Amino acid sequence: MRIAVTGREGQVAQSLKERGSSRPGVEIVLVGRPDLDLANPASVAPALEAARPDLVVSSAAYTAVDKAEDEPELAHAVNGAGAGAVAAAAHALGVPVIHLSTDYVFDGSKDGEYVETDPTGPIGVYGASKLAGEHAVAAANPRHAILRTAWVYSPFGNNFVRTMLRVAASRDELTVVADQHGNPTSALDIADAILHIAPQLTSGQDDVFGIFHLAGSGTTNWSGFARRIFEASRANGGPSAQVKDIPAADYPTKARRPANSRLSTAKFAQTFGWTAPDWQDSTDLVVRRLLA
């Protein structure tokens, strides 16, 4: 199976490249700028056609949450129209599309885990642009699996785990937000999930398309996530720091974040027979790799 993945440097793209390399019969083709530029929809179809895929993974995105507040047109062009162009190109090639979305499509006011049928209501430009992308993908290609994920980290690129380890190398104590909750999710686990469901999406089944939540098993807050990172780092001879809980109000950002990003992954598990590992175990694995 030949899988074309949009974006070359993203955490999920790099994770798919690594995980796919050990799967017999799977070839991962990373397609990114300058050949494919989501801000230039006309570039999308030729780039994907040249990749000759059996399946397209739409992982490239505008991900600068705070900067999006100052660049709403660009965020919507990439995450909305750009995502739609990827799905349309896949449809023209006669192949399904997996599109990665986000917990930020919700406003965070629910008490408990979000399910796929809960009303959306993004509270920032980034979330609104990703929701626009969901709508564009669904309209452009009926054979779509939209995967909402959250709090993504990996051994690749910039992410919360890497930031905590870097800062702890020079500071003994860190203040971390404690009143925002969600599912830390390893991009390596996202890649494993995508490779698991790919055969089902390309088999001709009709009941495997739609919106799904895909996230690490279990939930925590940002300060709990940080503590686990430092616990794993200490166990492997790496840097660590004391964590002091603070409310989000004491760490102002340009874009508001949902207070509750917890996602229920029951639908994904029931449909595809796959559940992510506990977030603590996946965090430990990524910390060990970053320290190595």
Sequence and secondary structure as in RCSB ss.txt:
>XXXX:A:sequence
MRIAVTGREGQVAQSLKERGSSRPGVEIVLVGRPDLDLANPASVAPALEAARPDLVVSSAAYTAVDKAEDEPELA
HAVNGAGAGAVAAAAHALGVPVIHLSTDYVFDGSKDGEYVETDPTGPIGVYGASKLAGEHAVAAANPRHAILRTA
WVYSPFGNNFVRTMLRVAASRDELTVVADQHGNPTSALDIADAILHIAPQLTSGQDDVFGIFHLAGSGTTNWSGF
ARRIFEASRANGGPSAQVKDIPAADYPTKARRPANSRLSTAKFAQTFGWTAPDWQDSTDLVVRRLLA
>XXXX:A:secstr
 EEEEE SSSHHHHHHHHHHTTSTT EEEEE TTT  TTSGGGHHHHHHHH  SEEEE      TTGGGT HHHH
HIIIIIIHHHHHHHHHHTT  EEEEEEGGGS S  SS B TTS    SSHHHHHHHHHHHHHHHH SSEEEEEE 
SEE SSSS HHHHHHHHHTT SEEEEE S EE  EEHHHHHHHHHHHHHHHTTT STT EEEE   BS EEHHHH
HHHHHHHHHHTT    EEEEE GGGS  SS   SB  B  HHHHHHHS    BHHHHHHHHHHHHH 
